[in-house]
Amino acid sequence: MDTYAFVKDRLYCPGPTPVPHASAVAALQTNVYHRTDAFREKFLYARKLLGTFFGSSEAPLILTSSGTGAMEAAMVNLTNPKDHILVLNGGKFGERWAKLGSAYQCEITAYEFPWGESPNIDRITELLRAHPDIKAVFLQANETSTGVAYPIKSIAAAIRAVSKAYIVVDAISALIAHNLPMDELHLDCLLTGSQKGFGIPPGLAFIALSDRAWLNLSSRPKFYFDLKKEREGQAKGETAWTPATTLIESLIPSLEILTKLGPDACEKHHARLAIACQKAATAMGLNLFSKAHHSHALTAIELPNGMDGSKLLKYCRVRFGTVFAGGQDHLKGKIIRLAHLGVVDELDLLAGIAALEMGLKKLGHSSKLGVGIGAAMESLNASE
Ligand SMILES: *Cc1c(COP(=O)(O)O)cnc(C)c1O
């Protein structure tokens, strides 16, 4: 389709998210040696700014890996083989906690609930009461495969009321879109990756632990992800291994943009975009896939019956350069996931909705062009 030579690439997938210009330029710094005072200073500055968004007394550690590396680091450093853990599994990423736990020989109680739903808090309490030996609870803050944000505050409070288990939260797609001050919420581990809310390319992961978790680390063998060793070095700006220097350079401008707003305002901004997107979907006659607790980071939308989701994704990508995500596993072809996460503004969202609306029309959906984007504009105007 060379008719569309001027089309720009626009990311609406839940990671990677659009990279702000200043971060893209900063990533071009290639002649950087990491064992220097200049780099150590930058590294410590990045950790300090990250701390604002973790709400942790101690600044998070920066690891060179994708987000899953931080999930593995949490599993390896907080559990021993045969430890009993509870995994909340309501989608593709909940499943990943179960797979990780089993790879590291934990005894797993999995609480599985239907995709699109949020966990039942009484059920969590019941499981913890029935299994007082559970040492840690692993969950997502935002299940990216379904567009559901779990109510972490209430879940953490319910866990705390009946158990001493560690609360380990994968906030890879949640942070920035959702404010999760870990100390205030009494979480023991909060982790995320660089290519989602923080709006830089993939390759860094961030992780913070609570004081009590630091005092009771696992005794299992570990090497690359030895958090105790990282903590000692990173206090002085030194990483155990060669850090992804270009990504650290890239991270700083993005953190500076985000800290201008701070975690509360970032959450409000993303909530506004999410509501506008939900209104657009409904106005186009489509249902949201998430049944409650709609994510601020992305909106999962059910496609009209009989429409081939992969055709829609392809049409939008070729015609408009917009990259949406489809459904995973049994939802393949049935839903579309539109992310409004990271350093994105109102017009970014409106462009995505416009492309989706035109694509839907092209593939035979009957709603009148402009109803979706109109509803989103009304919503944004009303919530200024
Ligand atoms: C993206 C994502 C991951 C995986 O992160 P990678 O960087 O791909 O390893 C894990 N959990 C959630 C909730 C995610 O959104």
PDBQT file of the ligand as one rigid body, heavy atoms in Angstrom, charges set to zero:
ROOT
HETATM    1  C1  LIG A 401       4.353  -6.194  29.697  1.00  0.00    +0.000 C 
HETATM    2  C2  LIG A 401       4.041  -6.907  30.948  1.00  0.00    +0.000 A 
HETATM    3  C3  LIG A 401       4.880  -7.899  31.468  1.00  0.00    +0.000 A 
HETATM    4  C4  LIG A 401       6.076  -8.384  30.733  1.00  0.00    +0.000 C 
HETATM    5  O1  LIG A 401       7.071  -7.474  30.639  1.00  0.00    +0.000 OA
HETATM    6  P1  LIG A 401       8.289  -7.733  29.635  1.00  0.00    +0.000 P 
HETATM    7  O2  LIG A 401       8.969  -6.405  29.659  1.00  0.00    +0.000 OA
HETATM    8  O3  LIG A 401       7.693  -8.094  28.309  1.00  0.00    +0.000 OA
HETATM    9  O4  LIG A 401       9.103  -8.812  30.193  1.00  0.00    +0.000 OA
HETATM   10  C5  LIG A 401       4.549  -8.486  32.670  1.00  0.00    +0.000 A 
HETATM   11  N1  LIG A 401       3.455  -8.131  33.349  1.00  0.00    +0.000 NA
HETATM   12  C6  LIG A 401       2.604  -7.195  32.878  1.00  0.00    +0.000 A 
HETATM   13  C7  LIG A 401       1.384  -6.859  33.663  1.00  0.00    +0.000 C 
HETATM   14  C8  LIG A 401       2.871  -6.558  31.663  1.00  0.00    +0.000 A 
HETATM   15  O5  LIG A 401       2.022  -5.641  31.181  1.00  0.00    +0.000 OA
ENDROOT
TORSDOF 0
